[in-house]
Amino acid sequence: MTEEPIDPGEIGERDAPPIEEKPYKIIFEANRCIGAGKCAEVSDNWELDLSTGIASPNTFFIDSSTLEANVRAAEVCPAKKDRGVIHVIDRESGEEVAPDPEGDGTVSVDW
């Protein structure tokens, strides 16, 4: 039996808050984090754990009040040759808001 690839848009949705409350979500490829800490420099939602060298978000579901800072965190992430490992997704459309390296809203998660 062949397994279907994981749809990044479905990650975390089972336990998610209503889209009306938190219309955006973060998908984080933690296994590819290089510990640069750029995300934590530009967003209060991100922290770099100095003992592990891995960043992590305080929350994966966000509203418009924290969208800009999380978009910035995604854009400054240098991992994956500057394609980033932080992905901000519009939960209603399923499109990637940031970093969106293809420029077409395609989710750029690599797994």
Stockholm file with secondary structure:
# STOCKHOLM 1.0

chainA/1-111         MTEEPIDPGEIGERDAPPIEEKPYKIIFEANRCIGAGKCAEVSDNWELDLSTGIASPNTFFIDSSTLEANVRAAEVCPAKKDRGVIHVIDRESGEEVAPDPEGDGTVSVDW
#=GR chainA/1-111 SS CCCCCCCGGGTTGGGCCCTTTCCEEEEECGGGCCCCCHHHHHCTTEEEETTTTEEEESCSEECHHHHHHHHHHHHHCCHHHHTCSEEEEETTTCCEEESCTTSSCCCCCCC
#=GC SS_cons         CCCCCCCGGGTTGGGCCCTTTCCEEEEECGGGCCCCCHHHHHCTTEEEETTTTEEEESCSEECHHHHHHHHHHHHHCCHHHHTCSEEEEETTTCCEEESCTTSSCCCCCCC
//
